[in-house]
Amino acid sequence: QVRGLCGTFNGDQSDEFTTPEGDVEPGLAAFANAFRAAGACPALGPRLPEPCDAFPGSRERAEAACAALMGPAFQ
C-alpha cells in the first residue's frame, strides 16, 4: 500500500523505482527526475553528484548521524 519515493516495502526490489505514472525506472536518476517539480531544480544527469563533495565537513556529520541510526537504539 506504500508507493513513491519511500518504495513499496513489498520485498520485491525490482519495483522499488516505480514512478507516479506506474513505470519502473532502471536507475536512480531517472526515478528521481520522475518526481521532480518542473522548474524547481535541475534534472539529475546519468551520474549522481556526490553530496559530500559540495559541502565540506558534511561527510563526518552524515557518518555520525548514520552511526546513531545503526546503533543499538534502532536495532
N, CA, C and O atoms as CSV, one atom per row, in Angstrom:
chain,resi,resn,atom,element,x,y,z
A,1,GLN,N,N,0.810,-1.201,0.000
A,1,GLN,CA,C,0.000,0.000,0.000
A,1,GLN,C,C,0.850,1.262,0.000
A,1,GLN,O,O,0.322,2.362,-0.159
A,2,VAL,N,N,2.153,1.119,0.175
A,2,VAL,CA,C,3.054,2.265,0.166
A,2,VAL,C,C,3.689,2.359,-1.205
A,2,VAL,O,O,4.133,1.351,-1.756
A,3,ARG,N,N,3.737,3.571,-1.768
A,3,ARG,CA,C,4.364,3.784,-3.068
A,3,ARG,C,C,5.068,5.125,-3.062
A,3,ARG,O,O,4.800,5.977,-2.214
A,4,GLY,N,N,5.968,5.307,-4.009
A,4,GLY,CA,C,6.601,6.598,-4.172
A,4,GLY,C,C,8.063,6.590,-3.796
A,4,GLY,O,O,8.734,5.562,-3.895
A,5,LEU,N,N,8.556,7.733,-3.366
A,5,LEU,CA,C,9.972,7.870,-3.071
A,5,LEU,C,C,10.415,6.965,-1.931
A,5,LEU,O,O,11.605,6.675,-1.813
A,6,CYS,N,N,9.504,6.518,-1.098
A,6,CYS,CA,C,9.862,5.618,0.004
A,6,CYS,C,C,9.841,4.155,-0.413
A,6,CYS,O,O,10.130,3.293,0.416
A,7,GLY,N,N,9.516,3.843,-1.646
A,7,GLY,CA,C,9.486,2.458,-2.108
A,7,GLY,C,C,8.140,1.814,-1.876
A,7,GLY,O,O,7.172,2.480,-1.509
A,8,THR,N,N,8.085,0.512,-2.092
A,8,THR,CA,C,6.831,-0.214,-1.942
A,8,THR,C,C,6.799,-1.109,-0.707
A,8,THR,O,O,5.723,-1.494,-0.248
A,9,PHE,N,N,7.951,-1.438,-0.177
A,9,PHE,CA,C,8.077,-2.281,1.014
A,9,PHE,C,C,7.339,-3.609,0.865
A,9,PHE,O,O,6.728,-4.096,1.815
A,10,ASN,N,N,7.400,-4.188,-0.330
A,10,ASN,CA,C,6.750,-5.477,-0.545
A,10,ASN,C,C,7.762,-6.619,-0.685
A,10,ASN,O,O,7.387,-7.747,-1.005
A,11,GLY,N,N,9.034,-6.325,-0.446
A,11,GLY,CA,C,10.071,-7.346,-0.526
A,11,GLY,C,C,10.581,-7.596,-1.931
A,11,GLY,O,O,11.508,-8.386,-2.111
A,12,ASP,N,N,10.003,-6.946,-2.935
A,12,ASP,CA,C,10.414,-7.121,-4.327
A,12,ASP,C,C,11.183,-5.882,-4.760
A,12,ASP,O,O,10.585,-4.848,-5.057
A,13,GLN,N,N,12.522,-5.987,-4.797
A,13,GLN,CA,C,13.333,-4.828,-5.119
A,13,GLN,C,C,13.212,-4.403,-6.575
A,13,GLN,O,O,13.624,-3.297,-6.925
A,14,SER,N,N,12.661,-5.246,-7.425
A,14,SER,CA,C,12.564,-4.892,-8.842
A,14,SER,C,C,11.531,-3.805,-9.097
A,14,SER,O,O,11.529,-3.212,-10.176
A,15,ASP,N,N,10.648,-3.523,-8.136
A,15,ASP,CA,C,9.641,-2.484,-8.360
A,15,ASP,C,C,9.813,-1.277,-7.432
A,15,ASP,O,O,8.891,-0.475,-7.292
A,16,GLU,N,N,10.958,-1.143,-6.812
A,16,GLU,CA,C,11.180,-0.036,-5.887
A,16,GLU,C,C,11.260,1.312,-6.586
A,16,GLU,O,O,10.985,2.334,-5.957
A,17,PHE,N,N,11.623,1.354,-7.850
A,17,PHE,CA,C,11.738,2.614,-8.575
A,17,PHE,C,C,10.500,2.866,-9.430
A,17,PHE,O,O,10.623,3.244,-10.595
A,18,THR,N,N,9.316,2.665,-8.870
A,18,THR,CA,C,8.072,2.892,-9.590
A,18,THR,C,C,7.732,4.380,-9.568
A,18,THR,O,O,7.671,4.993,-8.502
A,19,THR,N,N,7.512,4.955,-10.746
A,19,THR,CA,C,7.229,6.381,-10.876
A,19,THR,C,C,5.755,6.664,-10.590
A,19,THR,O,O,4.959,5.731,-10.479
A,20,PRO,N,N,5.385,7.939,-10.469
A,20,PRO,CA,C,3.971,8.265,-10.261
A,20,PRO,C,C,3.066,7.759,-11.393
A,20,PRO,O,O,1.876,7.526,-11.183
A,21,GLU,N,N,3.641,7.590,-12.596
A,21,GLU,CA,C,2.855,7.084,-13.729
A,21,GLU,C,C,2.755,5.558,-13.736
A,21,GLU,O,O,2.053,4.992,-14.574
A,22,GLY,N,N,3.447,4.890,-12.815
A,22,GLY,CA,C,3.407,3.439,-12.753
A,22,GLY,C,C,4.521,2.742,-13.498
A,22,GLY,O,O,4.580,1.512,-13.508
A,23,ASP,N,N,5.417,3.509,-14.132
A,23,ASP,CA,C,6.564,2.922,-14.825
A,23,ASP,C,C,7.626,2.539,-13.797
A,23,ASP,O,O,7.725,3.161,-12.740
A,24,VAL,N,N,8.408,1.525,-14.107
A,24,VAL,CA,C,9.526,1.146,-13.247
A,24,VAL,C,C,10.809,1.586,-13.941
A,24,VAL,O,O,11.148,1.088,-15.014
A,25,GLU,N,N,11.517,2.522,-13.320
A,25,GLU,CA,C,12.759,3.042,-13.891
A,25,GLU,C,C,13.927,2.147,-13.494
A,25,GLU,O,O,13.964,1.645,-12.371
A,26,PRO,N,N,14.883,1.940,-14.402
A,26,PRO,CA,C,16.023,1.077,-14.083
A,26,PRO,C,C,17.093,1.764,-13.238
A,26,PRO,O,O,17.900,1.086,-12.602
A,27,GLY,N,N,17.113,3.092,-13.222
A,27,GLY,CA,C,18.167,3.793,-12.496
A,27,GLY,C,C,17.630,4.868,-11.580
A,27,GLY,O,O,16.502,5.337,-11.733
A,28,LEU,N,N,18.461,5.251,-10.625
A,28,LEU,CA,C,18.067,6.217,-9.614
A,28,LEU,C,C,17.799,7.601,-10.185
A,28,LEU,O,O,16.831,8.251,-9.789
A,29,ALA,N,N,18.644,8.070,-11.118
A,29,ALA,CA,C,18.478,9.425,-11.659
A,29,ALA,C,C,17.138,9.564,-12.382
A,29,ALA,O,O,16.416,10.534,-12.151
A,30,ALA,N,N,16.798,8.624,-13.242
A,30,ALA,CA,C,15.526,8.685,-13.966
A,30,ALA,C,C,14.349,8.604,-12.999
A,30,ALA,O,O,13.334,9.271,-13.201
A,31,PHE,N,N,14.478,7.796,-11.957
A,31,PHE,CA,C,13.429,7.680,-10.946
A,31,PHE,C,C,13.244,9.002,-10.212
A,31,PHE,O,O,12.119,9.476,-10.062
A,32,ALA,N,N,14.340,9.598,-9.755
A,32,ALA,CA,C,14.256,10.869,-9.040
A,32,ALA,C,C,13.698,11.961,-9.926
A,32,ALA,O,O,12.897,12.776,-9.467
A,33,ASN,N,N,14.103,11.998,-11.187
A,33,ASN,CA,C,13.601,13.014,-12.110
A,33,ASN,C,C,12.094,12.889,-12.337
A,33,ASN,O,O,11.435,13.885,-12.635
A,34,ALA,N,N,11.541,11.687,-12.201
A,34,ALA,CA,C,10.104,11.488,-12.379
A,34,ALA,C,C,9.308,12.207,-11.288
A,34,ALA,O,O,8.145,12.550,-11.501
A,35,PHE,N,N,9.919,12.439,-10.124
A,35,PHE,CA,C,9.244,13.112,-9.013
A,35,PHE,C,C,9.601,14.598,-8.938
A,35,PHE,O,O,9.087,15.313,-8.078
A,36,ARG,N,N,10.468,15.063,-9.823
A,36,ARG,CA,C,10.950,16.439,-9.786
A,36,ARG,C,C,9.846,17.396,-10.214
A,36,ARG,O,O,9.163,17.161,-11.211
A,37,ALA,N,N,9.677,18.469,-9.461
A,37,ALA,CA,C,8.726,19.521,-9.844
A,37,ALA,C,C,9.376,20.367,-10.930
A,37,ALA,O,O,10.493,20.853,-10.749
A,38,ALA,N,N,8.704,20.545,-12.036
A,38,ALA,CA,C,9.256,21.295,-13.161
A,38,ALA,C,C,9.699,22.679,-12.719
A,38,ALA,O,O,8.930,23.417,-12.104
A,39,GLY,N,N,10.929,23.027,-13.031
A,39,GLY,CA,C,11.457,24.332,-12.697
A,39,GLY,C,C,11.964,24.481,-11.283
A,39,GLY,O,O,12.614,25.478,-10.968
A,40,ALA,N,N,11.685,23.522,-10.425
A,40,ALA,CA,C,12.097,23.640,-9.024
A,40,ALA,C,C,13.585,23.391,-8.843
A,40,ALA,O,O,14.219,24.002,-7.981
A,41,CYS,N,N,14.139,22.511,-9.638
A,41,CYS,CA,C,15.556,22.186,-9.536
A,41,CYS,C,C,15.989,21.534,-10.849
A,41,CYS,O,O,15.151,21.033,-11.599
A,42,PRO,N,N,17.293,21.539,-11.129
A,42,PRO,CA,C,17.736,20.926,-12.391
A,42,PRO,C,C,17.566,19.411,-12.368
A,42,PRO,O,O,17.630,18.781,-11.312
A,43,ALA,N,N,17.354,18.848,-13.526
A,43,ALA,CA,C,17.234,17.390,-13.643
A,43,ALA,C,C,18.585,16.743,-13.351
A,43,ALA,O,O,19.634,17.308,-13.661
A,44,LEU,N,N,18.549,15.574,-12.761
A,44,LEU,CA,C,19.773,14.832,-12.495
A,44,LEU,C,C,20.290,14.219,-13.781
A,44,LEU,O,O,19.510,13.767,-14.619
A,45,GLY,N,N,21.593,14.204,-13.936
A,45,GLY,CA,C,22.215,13.555,-15.074
A,45,GLY,C,C,22.377,12.074,-14.798
A,45,GLY,O,O,21.931,11.586,-13.759
A,46,PRO,N,N,23.009,11.351,-15.710
A,46,PRO,CA,C,23.170,9.908,-15.517
A,46,PRO,C,C,24.040,9.554,-14.307
A,46,PRO,O,O,23.865,8.497,-13.700
A,47,ARG,N,N,24.973,10.441,-13.962
A,47,ARG,CA,C,25.799,10.212,-12.766
A,47,ARG,C,C,25.320,11.143,-11.669
A,47,ARG,O,O,25.235,12.355,-11.867
A,48,LEU,N,N,25.008,10.583,-10.518
A,48,LEU,CA,C,24.546,11.388,-9.396
A,48,LEU,C,C,25.718,12.118,-8.762
A,48,LEU,O,O,26.795,11.541,-8.618
A,49,PRO,N,N,25.528,13.385,-8.379
A,49,PRO,CA,C,26.611,14.113,-7.725
A,49,PRO,C,C,26.869,13.552,-6.333
A,49,PRO,O,O,25.955,13.038,-5.687
A,50,GLU,N,N,28.079,13.648,-5.882
A,50,GLU,CA,C,28.445,13.222,-4.531
A,50,GLU,C,C,28.147,14.387,-3.591
A,50,GLU,O,O,28.871,15.382,-3.622
A,51,PRO,N,N,27.111,14.303,-2.758
A,51,PRO,CA,C,26.718,15.444,-1.933
A,51,PRO,C,C,27.802,15.902,-0.968
A,51,PRO,O,O,27.885,17.092,-0.662
A,52,CYS,N,N,28.612,15.009,-0.494
A,52,CYS,CA,C,29.644,15.385,0.465
A,52,CYS,C,C,30.753,16.216,-0.172
A,52,CYS,O,O,31.457,16.936,0.535
A,53,ASP,N,N,30.924,16.135,-1.488
A,53,ASP,CA,C,31.943,16.931,-2.159
A,53,ASP,C,C,31.582,18.416,-2.184
A,53,ASP,O,O,32.472,19.267,-2.203
A,54,ALA,N,N,30.299,18.732,-2.183
A,54,ALA,CA,C,29.853,20.117,-2.282
A,54,ALA,C,C,29.854,20.841,-0.938
A,54,ALA,O,O,29.855,22.072,-0.904
A,55,PHE,N,N,29.854,20.109,0.154
A,55,PHE,CA,C,29.745,20.715,1.475
A,55,PHE,C,C,30.834,20.177,2.396
A,55,PHE,O,O,30.700,19.073,2.925
A,56,PRO,N,N,31.900,20.931,2.597
A,56,PRO,CA,C,32.997,20.467,3.471
A,56,PRO,C,C,32.486,20.135,4.876
A,56,PRO,O,O,31.705,20.884,5.462
A,57,GLY,N,N,32.937,19.013,5.392
A,57,GLY,CA,C,32.544,18.586,6.735
A,57,GLY,C,C,31.258,17.802,6.783
A,57,GLY,O,O,30.914,17.249,7.828
A,58,SER,N,N,30.528,17.736,5.668
A,58,SER,CA,C,29.238,17.040,5.705
A,58,SER,C,C,29.392,15.533,5.825
A,58,SER,O,O,28.530,14.869,6.401
A,59,ARG,N,N,30.478,14.982,5.289
A,59,ARG,CA,C,30.667,13.533,5.386
A,59,ARG,C,C,30.761,13.097,6.844
A,59,ARG,O,O,30.159,12.097,7.234
A,60,GLU,N,N,31.508,13.837,7.643
A,60,GLU,CA,C,31.664,13.489,9.053
A,60,GLU,C,C,30.324,13.588,9.790
A,60,GLU,O,O,29.995,12.721,10.599
A,61,ARG,N,N,29.547,14.652,9.509
A,61,ARG,CA,C,28.232,14.792,10.143
A,61,ARG,C,C,27.293,13.673,9.707
A,61,ARG,O,O,26.535,13.145,10.521
A,62,ALA,N,N,27.339,13.314,8.439
A,62,ALA,CA,C,26.473,12.244,7.929
A,62,ALA,C,C,26.847,10.903,8.557
A,62,ALA,O,O,25.971,10.125,8.935
A,63,GLU,N,N,28.138,10.636,8.667
A,63,GLU,CA,C,28.567,9.372,9.263
A,63,GLU,C,C,28.175,9.306,10.735
A,63,GLU,O,O,27.808,8.238,11.225
A,64,ALA,N,N,28.246,10.428,11.449
A,64,ALA,CA,C,27.837,10.450,12.858
A,64,ALA,C,C,26.334,10.207,12.986
A,64,ALA,O,O,25.896,9.478,13.877
A,65,ALA,N,N,25.538,10.818,12.094
A,65,ALA,CA,C,24.094,10.610,12.130
A,65,ALA,C,C,23.742,9.167,11.794
A,65,ALA,O,O,22.867,8.578,12.428
A,66,CYS,N,N,24.417,8.597,10.803
A,66,CYS,CA,C,24.157,7.198,10.440
A,66,CYS,C,C,24.562,6.253,11.558
A,66,CYS,O,O,23.910,5.233,11.782
A,67,ALA,N,N,25.631,6.589,12.256
A,67,ALA,CA,C,26.069,5.741,13.374
A,67,ALA,C,C,24.972,5.664,14.429
A,67,ALA,O,O,24.741,4.605,15.013
A,68,ALA,N,N,24.298,6.782,14.673
A,68,ALA,CA,C,23.199,6.762,15.653
A,68,ALA,C,C,22.059,5.892,15.156
A,68,ALA,O,O,21.478,5.134,15.932
A,69,LEU,N,N,21.729,5.991,13.865
A,69,LEU,CA,C,20.643,5.185,13.315
A,69,LEU,C,C,20.969,3.689,13.278
A,69,LEU,O,O,20.084,2.841,13.398
A,70,MET,N,N,22.255,3.388,13.110
A,70,MET,CA,C,22.665,1.985,13.046
A,70,MET,C,C,22.991,1.434,14.431
A,70,MET,O,O,23.315,0.254,14.565
A,71,GLY,N,N,22.910,2.262,15.446
A,71,GLY,CA,C,23.268,1.871,16.806
A,71,GLY,C,C,22.196,1.041,17.492
A,71,GLY,O,O,21.173,0.717,16.888
A,72,PRO,N,N,22.428,0.698,18.751
A,72,PRO,CA,C,21.534,-0.194,19.499
A,72,PRO,C,C,20.114,0.358,19.686
A,72,PRO,O,O,19.172,-0.422,19.826
A,73,ALA,N,N,19.947,1.671,19.691
A,73,ALA,CA,C,18.612,2.236,19.900
A,73,ALA,C,C,17.637,1.845,18.797
A,73,ALA,O,O,16.430,1.780,19.031
A,74,PHE,N,N,18.150,1.584,17.600
A,74,PHE,CA,C,17.275,1.272,16.457
A,74,PHE,C,C,17.383,-0.185,16.010
A,74,PHE,O,O,16.928,-0.520,14.916
A,75,GLN,N,N,17.963,-1.044,16.813
A,75,GLN,CA,C,18.071,-2.446,16.414
A,75,GLN,C,C,16.871,-3.237,16.857
A,75,GLN,O,O,16.797,-4.439,16.603
